[in-house]
């Protein structure tokens, strides 16, 4: 019973910290792009993963919203976003500063999901 609360607390704490930092980094850009441009431009950002982290951040936020109800599915969305962003930006290693914290959040939630599954 103790490990269930530990995994839950650890995953929630890291998830909230990383999401808050990502909102500080990407929030103004996302809001500005929605206000200044046509809202139909947002699906076009998912086609441009090279040198533009907007699609990565949108994928992370969608995955993190889902993670609260379905930890495994939300984690898979975050891992998919991290993988796509890494493979499209192999030439710059600065992408790791976004990918590593997001992957840590996803892994902690997978461990939490696995722990509650083994208790059933």
RABEL-V60053 format. One record per helix or strand. SS is the DSSP state (h for helix, s for strand). FROM is the first residue (numbers start at 1). TO is the last residue. Records with the same first field share a line. If there is no record, write none. Layout:
# RABEL-V60053
SS->FROM-TO + FROM-TO
This chain:
# RABEL-V60053
h->2-36 + 39-45 + 54-67 + 71-88 + 93-119
